[in-house]
């Protein structure tokens, strides 16, 4: 069975639960396939958790864990802890929720920066250092973090440097009234997540990841990616520009998108379709731009419009 | 229109060119247009912050103020406002430079307005959210160009209106949103507004000129409208028109003439003999190394026999005075009746007619020079018997009766006649500026205004007196003419010298003295008229006088050859220093836009597919492609335009594959795309 079939099955399975958001579903899946992590920023009740659960359920054999971030959450609550076993008089390591395939970090901005950085190190390095010893994380380690844009009290906004660790930031947004009615009908008896059959095995996902890395990417488009990301540097409205990590992520996510589209190579349309999600959350606006109502997504959209694309 | 979106590409350049063409400054317009549009060809940019914008705005304001002063100094103050308006586009260029070569697409209002700055600082203090007003300055420059073009000197050319409508349409259409059909009423409105604005501005200028009395109403040497037969108060401008000064206690003339007329028709004085009213250039003669203009008609070709040619040489010894004032082309020069010569005026030309009216073509808006007089000569030619003795039929009877009443005889000496006339006028008449005689304008039979003046009311202003005296003298057989000009009556005690105001305007007679063979001035108006001629000095008037004095004196000082060089050197040095200072600072803070030419440019091979050839054709249906729009995405728009094209999708997919897949594609793919592209091209052509 080919990888594009696997991708299509996975996508339709998740979309059957998360109604009316085919674009976001594909991009989040592409983010997973590219080996990255996604930050979902949206209002409560728009389906962030459902999306994470659906992805976990659609993958046969994938372990799904969820951490609700609170101000008193400690790094050990995420990474794990060694406890003295009174029978053997030895320390036994109890792995934390980070040792999983899919981790939902709910309301990540509610935890203290210390806890946040513990998770972020794990995300960046795919390893956790606990009490001096290194523990490698699983090959499929996908973090879906959520944060709520309307609450500010008692939150610790993610530091700019750590935003960079997220490959993408997506928003779900509200669905159309027709879709919302469909959601109501779906959930009349039981939640569709509970009914969801797994669509792909964990091994197939790893195959998809390998396939994504093999998607061909022309030299010219690499230059385009660099031009797009580089344009944020020296931009008058931007104080902190996007890093080379952004270029790398943009390339990888584009490749993963090609897998879902059934292509063996990346076209410029794919790059443009994910550029705002990959770049916007990494840049910090200059104060005067922020006060004059500019937004990072808008600036990236303008850059996409103005930078000549290879034709 | 979005406030921050700039005008369409090249619109500003074309507008500045249009402005240059309409105001007669095509080179400035071209340079300004090129400077503004240069941004499209260079990546040179500056990161101007709000302080820089603010400084540029202050600089612009200063430049506008300076230009206003210069324009006021240089010309008539009643045309200064339109003139300043017509210079606005180049004055706004520094701001447009900031806009065009800055890295932002709009300028904040707070850089311009003190109030906006106040509001912002208050909001910051109170921690309120701020939504600052921003706008693109290009739109301001565009609007200014249109307004300035409409006050230009060439705005009456037939190209004005079409160009205005075209540019406005381009501006609106370029802003997007509008379809061609909905544009038509807007364009019609713009055309009407442009036309109306132009006409309105012309009327406004004319009104300004008329209310000022002199500015635009050109002096006509052959027609002098009078207020005879009109009702109301005589109103004249109290502004200073000329200044006169002398060395020591040299004598001064009492009357300075600007025009002479010999035919009284319909309550106005005019000259009808064309040959006699022709103007001829004055002769010049160098005496003692200095050129003099000679006014003695005996030195003129076609004048009376040149018997006294040697007389001219004693010109420098004659009494003289200095005359200073503002003048334009064909301004008449106020001169005494027995003026002999002029010197030191900077003129392109000076001419006079046989009535002795002298008019000039000045080099500068303010002239200054010496007038030599009392040479025993007149600039006037001897009388023309048929004209200078003629009485209007309507007045004949009245004048006869009056002559009988005064009791002067044609046999009396001229001096005796004038004395009798003067006594009669002074005794029996009253001077008033409040006119109460109305002429029968509807053709009713009845006494004329002159008849009512000499028989009934016996009260009037100088024009009545001068006209009556001229007609009475003609009846006794003495050639007489009507002269207009100024009476010298106001001494300037602080500065010395004399001033002539509009209210000193006067009318009197020129009478031919057959014995001496010369014209003499005869002023029949009772001397008490002078009491009302000098206005009460309000503060405003004193201020106006001082301004006028400063302006004229500065002008004369600047135009002296020695000073002119110094002034131009000093001005050039200041300008050079300023330009050097600004250029240096600009050069040090320059930036380059990243992008084409920047470090991320791909200069490897670019693959071309057969589908690329379809682009030019597809533009007809899809419009041109934005730089950031992908070719495939753009071309997909054809799906709507050409519904029957199943191969479009296949062609695009093949194109993407040939173009962006680094793996080598089979030759068949290229051939297939070739076929599909040709098919597509023909479909577009047939659509």
Interface residues (C-beta under 8 A of the other chain):
Chain A: X216 X217 X218 X219 X220 X221 X223 X224 X226 X227 X230 X231 X233 X234 X235 X236 X237 X264 X265 X266 X267 X268 X269 X272 X288 X291 X292 X293 X303 X304 X305 X306 X307 X308 X309 X310 X311
Chain B: X47 X50 X103 X104 X108 X130 X131 X132 X134 X591 X594 X595 X596 X598 X599 X600 X601 X602 X604 X606 X612 X625 X626 X627 X628 X629 X630 X631 X632 X633 X656 X657 X659 X660 X661 X662 X663
